[in-house]
C-alpha cells in the first residue's frame, strides 16, 4: 500500500509503502508508463538483477519483484529512513553548528570508506555504478550508509542499449572525463565520480561550480580543467573548512584527467582514508611531508624531551644564523 512518493527519475518512480502482511515500511520502485518500451524494461530488469546480486551492508536489498495491476514492473526494497549526503552538505554549507560539530573530517572520511566498500564489492563482481553523487548516498537514522540508485549500473565491457545511440548516460556534474565523451568505462570512472562527491563533501561546493552555467561548459571543464585542490579559495573558509593535506592529496589524485594516474581500486582509496583516520600520514607531496615532519617531531619530544628540546634550540640557532648571513649579504 503506497503512502507517498519519495522521488522520481527518468525511468522510474520510488514510493514509500506499507507492507501490510509484515507491518513494516518499504520502498517500491516502479517503471514509469513512458518507460515501458523494450529499452526501458531491459534496463529495469538489469537493475533488478544487479542489485539482487549485490549482497552487501552498504547496498539496499531487494525484497520482491513483480508486475502491478496496470502492467508496470516494480521491485520492493528495504526502506531507509534518513537523509542524503546532499542534505548533509547543504546543512554544512548553511553553517549548521550541530552538523559541523558532528561531521568532522574524520567522520567524513569514514562515510566515504563505507561507500567505497560498496563500490569495491560491486567492482569485484564486474559492476560499475555510473551515477555516484551526493543525492545517491543515504545516511540512515542509525548511522548506516547506503549507496543508492543502481538504475544505470552495468557490467564492465557489456554495452548498454543507450550507448548505441551515443547518448551520455549519468549525471553530467559527476561524470568522469571518459564518461563525458561516451568512452568505454571501467571502475576508475566510479572512483572519479566518488572523488568529485568527496571533494564536495570537503569543500561544501562542487569542484566545478564556476562552470555550471551550461551543460556544454561543464562537460568541457570536466575534460580540460584541473582544479587546484591545494588553493585555499577552493574551500569554504567561512566555516574554517580547510581540509587536511592528506585529503586534499587524495582529491588531487582521484580527479586526475588521465585515468592511469588515478587510484586503481576502491581498496587503495580506503587504505589512504584509513591512514588519515589513524593519524598515519604518508609523505606524498610537500604538504604531507611538512605535516609528517611536525608530527614525528612531536613524537620525538614525547619520547625524548631533552633531545627534542635540544634539536629545537639547534634549529632556531641555525635559522638565526641564516637570517644574519642574509642581512650581511644584503647590506655588505
Residue pairs with C-beta under 8 A, 6 or more apart in sequence:
1 17
1 18
1 20
2 15
2 16
2 17
2 28
3 15
3 16
3 17
3 18
4 15
4 16
5 13
5 14
5 15
5 16
6 14
6 15
6 16
6 27
7 13
7 14
8 14
8 32
9 149
9 151
10 35
11 31
11 32
11 35
11 40
11 43
11 44
11 151
12 29
12 30
12 31
12 32
12 35
12 44
12 151
13 29
13 30
13 32
14 27
14 28
14 29
15 27
15 28
15 29
15 30
16 25
16 26
16 27
16 28
16 79
17 25
17 26
17 27
17 28
17 76
18 24
18 25
18 26
19 25
19 26
19 76
24 79
25 79
25 81
26 63
26 76
26 77
26 78
26 79
27 60
27 76
27 77
27 78
27 79
27 80
28 74
28 75
28 76
28 77
29 74
29 75
29 77
30 68
30 72
30 73
30 74
31 40
31 41
31 44
31 72
31 73
31 74
32 40
32 72
33 70
33 72
35 44
36 71
36 72
36 73
39 161
39 162
41 73
42 161
43 151
43 152
43 160
43 161
43 162
44 73
44 151
45 73
46 153
46 154
47 150
47 151
47 153
48 62
48 65
48 75
50 127
50 150
50 153
50 154
50 155
51 59
51 60
51 61
51 62
51 75
51 77
51 150
51 153
52 62
53 125
53 127
54 118
54 121
54 122
54 125
54 127
54 150
55 61
56 117
56 118
56 121
56 122
57 144
58 114
58 115
58 117
58 118
58 121
58 144
58 145
58 146
58 147
59 118
59 121
59 122
59 146
59 147
59 150
60 77
60 78
60 80
60 138
60 146
60 148
61 77
61 78
62 75
62 76
62 77
63 76
63 77
63 78
64 75
64 76
65 73
65 74
65 75
65 76
66 73
66 74
66 75
67 73
67 74
68 74
80 138
80 140
80 144
80 146
80 148
81 140
81 141
82 138
82 139
82 140
82 141
82 144
83 138
83 139
84 134
84 135
84 136
84 137
84 138
84 139
85 111
85 134
85 135
85 137
85 138
85 139
85 197
85 201
86 133
86 134
86 135
87 139
88 99
88 103
88 134
88 139
88 201
89 134
89 200
89 201
89 204
91 99
92 99
92 100
92 103
92 204
92 239
92 241
93 204
93 205
93 236
95 238
95 239
100 239
105 202
105 243
105 244
105 247
106 276
106 277
108 198
108 201
108 202
109 247
109 273
109 276
109 277
110 273
110 277
111 137
111 139
111 145
111 201
112 194
112 198
112 201
112 269
112 273
113 270
113 273
113 274
114 145
115 132
115 137
115 145
115 147
115 194
115 197
116 194
116 266
116 267
116 269
116 270
116 273
117 266
117 270
118 146
118 147
119 129
119 132
119 147
119 187
119 190
119 191
119 194
119 266
120 265
120 266
120 267
120 270
122 128
122 129
122 153
123 187
123 190
123 265
123 266
126 155
126 156
126 157
127 153
127 154
127 155
127 156
128 153
128 154
128 155
128 156
128 185
128 186
128 187
128 189
128 190
129 147
129 150
129 153
129 190
129 193
130 152
130 153
130 154
130 169
130 170
130 179
130 185
130 189
130 190
130 193
131 149
131 151
131 152
131 153
131 170
131 171
131 174
131 193
132 147
132 174
132 190
132 193
132 194
132 197
133 171
133 173
133 174
133 193
133 196
133 197
134 197
134 200
134 201
136 147
136 148
136 149
137 145
137 146
137 147
137 148
137 197
138 145
138 146
138 148
139 145
140 146
152 160
152 169
152 170
154 160
156 185
156 186
156 187
157 184
160 169
162 169
163 169
163 182
166 182
167 182
168 175
168 179
168 180
168 182
169 179
170 179
170 193
172 180
172 215
172 218
172 219
172 222
173 196
173 206
173 208
173 212
173 218
174 193
174 196
174 197
175 189
175 193
175 219
175 222
176 185
176 188
176 189
176 192
176 193
176 222
176 259
177 192
177 222
177 223
177 257
177 259
178 184
178 185
178 189
178 259
179 185
179 189
179 192
179 193
180 219
180 222
180 223
181 223
186 259
187 265
187 266
188 259
188 262
188 263
188 264
189 259
190 266
191 254
191 262
191 263
191 265
191 266
191 269
192 254
192 255
192 259
192 262
194 254
194 266
194 269
195 250
195 251
195 254
195 255
195 262
196 206
196 207
196 255
198 247
198 250
198 251
198 254
199 207
199 229
199 251
199 255
200 206
200 207
202 235
202 241
202 243
202 247
202 248
202 251
203 234
203 235
203 236
203 241
203 243
204 235
204 236
204 239
204 241
205 236
206 212
207 227
207 229
207 234
207 251
207 255
208 218
208 221
208 222
208 225
208 227
211 217
211 218
211 220
211 221
211 225
212 218
223 257
224 257
226 255
226 256
226 257
227 234
227 255
228 234
229 248
229 251
229 252
229 255
230 248
230 252
230 287
232 242
235 241
235 242
235 243
244 276
244 291
245 281
245 285
245 287
245 288
245 290
245 291
246 272
246 275
246 276
246 281
246 282
246 284
246 288
246 291
247 276
248 287
249 284
249 285
249 287
249 288
250 269
250 272
250 273
250 276
252 285
253 261
253 262
253 263
254 262
254 263
254 269
255 262
256 262
263 269
263 272
272 282
275 281
275 282
279 295
281 288
281 291
281 292
281 295
282 288
282 292
283 289
283 292
297 308
297 311
300 307
300 308
300 311
301 308
301 309
301 312
302 308
